[in-house]
Structures are given as structure tokens and as C-alpha cells.
Amino acid sequence: MNTRFLQELEEKKILVAAHRGTYGGNVIENTYLSSIVALASGADIVEIDAVRSTDGVLYAFHDGEEERRFGITTNLRNLSSKEIENLEYLNIIGEKSGEHIWKLYDLLKALKGKGLINLDRAWDYLNEVFKIIKELQMEDQI
């Protein structure tokens, strides 16, 4: 059981969750910036998705959104980490944003100590995700 979550729920009675962070314009979902914007806007919890490349690297991304986010039809699960890291997000009007996909490890590390995090779509990689959470000592935050 997540003690920190229960303490915040007891104190606030209602917790606000931001699905993929707060995004729009050139602020891209499932990134550090979208998470920080969500927390600065009053969210208590940031929801982040997980997907794994063909060579086993975990990324913060909701697969199935590739065409909207990158203009490609290939599912990220079918791409190598090198291919994924070469992708550039499209912003809200379909132009290249300059933002690239975050490795899940790097995003969690950047968010350590900043709000609660709900990891979604990580069920296929739970052992790997749990290792990251334990290594980063974020058990009370996830």
C-alpha cells in the first residue's frame, strides 16, 4: 500500500490526476514538461504510460498514438530504441516540436520527489518497472 498516497488522500479528501500530464501547443504529453506543468497547475498525480522497444528499453509513451504524435503508423513496440530515439514529436498543430520521447527511467528520475505518479500501460513490464522504481527509491511516489 502506498502510504504517501493514503496520507495525501486523507489530508485533501480529493486528489487531482493529470492524464499524461498537462499538454497542448508545444508541451507534449508523457514528458517532463507536461508533468511539471500539471503539478504546477494543481495536479496531485501525474499519469504516465509505458511501452518497451524491441530491444527492451522502456519509454514513456501510450502506444497506439504513433500516427497522431509522430506521423507514423508503426507501433513503438515494433521499433528499436535507436528508431524510437530518432522520432520527433509533432505538436498540437502537427508541426515538429523539437521534443523527443523520454526513456521511462529518465522521466521517473527527473520527477523524483515531485508529486505522485500513476504508471499506466506498464502491466506487461511490471518486473522491469518495479526494478526501476526500487533503484530510484520511488516506492512512496508511484
Solvent accessible surface area in square Angstrom, and as a share of the most:
residue,aa,sasa,rsa
1,M,207,0.92
2,N,28,0.15
3,T,87,0.50
4,R,57,0.21
5,F,69,0.29
6,L,78,0.39
7,Q,113,0.50
8,E,34,0.15
9,L,66,0.33
10,E,121,0.54
11,E,136,0.61
12,K,91,0.39
13,K,132,0.56
14,I,135,0.68
15,L,29,0.14
16,V,80,0.46
17,A,66,0.51
18,A,13,0.10
19,H,104,0.46
20,R,20,0.07
21,G,6,0.05
22,T,56,0.33
23,Y,86,0.33
24,G,29,0.28
25,G,38,0.36
26,N,82,0.42
27,V,37,0.21
28,I,3,0.01
29,E,4,0.02
30,N,1,0.01
31,T,0,0.00
32,Y,67,0.25
33,L,84,0.42
34,S,0,0.00
35,S,0,0.00
36,I,49,0.25
37,V,46,0.27
38,A,0,0.00
39,L,37,0.18
40,A,89,0.69
41,S,83,0.53
42,G,49,0.47
43,A,13,0.10
44,D,18,0.09
45,I,22,0.11
46,V,1,0.01
47,E,10,0.05
48,I,0,0.00
49,D,0,0.00
50,A,0,0.00
51,V,0,0.00
52,R,79,0.29
53,S,5,0.03
54,T,88,0.51
55,D,86,0.44
56,G,37,0.36
57,V,43,0.25
58,L,14,0.07
59,Y,0,0.00
60,A,0,0.00
61,F,3,0.01
62,H,35,0.15
63,D,10,0.05
64,G,60,0.58
65,E,38,0.17
66,E,7,0.03
67,E,116,0.52
68,R,111,0.40
69,R,9,0.03
70,F,17,0.07
71,G,50,0.48
72,I,48,0.24
73,T,119,0.69
74,T,58,0.33
75,N,42,0.21
76,L,0,0.00
77,R,79,0.29
78,N,101,0.52
79,L,21,0.10
80,S,32,0.21
81,S,18,0.11
82,K,153,0.65
83,E,85,0.38
84,I,0,0.00
85,E,74,0.33
86,N,109,0.56
87,L,27,0.14
88,E,46,0.21
89,Y,1,0.00
90,L,31,0.15
91,N,21,0.11
92,I,106,0.54
93,I,128,0.65
94,G,45,0.44
95,E,101,0.45
96,K,143,0.61
97,S,18,0.12
98,G,54,0.52
99,E,44,0.20
100,H,83,0.37
101,I,13,0.07
102,W,65,0.23
103,K,76,0.32
104,L,0,0.00
105,Y,68,0.26
106,D,63,0.33
107,L,0,0.00
108,L,0,0.00
109,K,118,0.50
110,A,33,0.26
111,L,1,0.00
112,K,93,0.40
113,G,59,0.57
114,K,81,0.34
115,G,20,0.19
116,L,5,0.02
117,I,5,0.02
118,N,74,0.38
119,L,30,0.15
120,D,46,0.24
121,R,52,0.19
122,A,4,0.03
123,W,145,0.51
124,D,78,0.40
125,Y,7,0.03
126,L,80,0.40
127,N,115,0.59
128,E,56,0.25
129,V,2,0.01
130,F,118,0.49
131,K,144,0.61
132,I,24,0.12
133,I,14,0.07
134,K,144,0.61
135,E,118,0.53
136,L,14,0.07
137,Q,132,0.59
138,M,1,0.00
139,E,97,0.43
140,D,77,0.40
141,Q,3,0.01
142,I,45,0.23
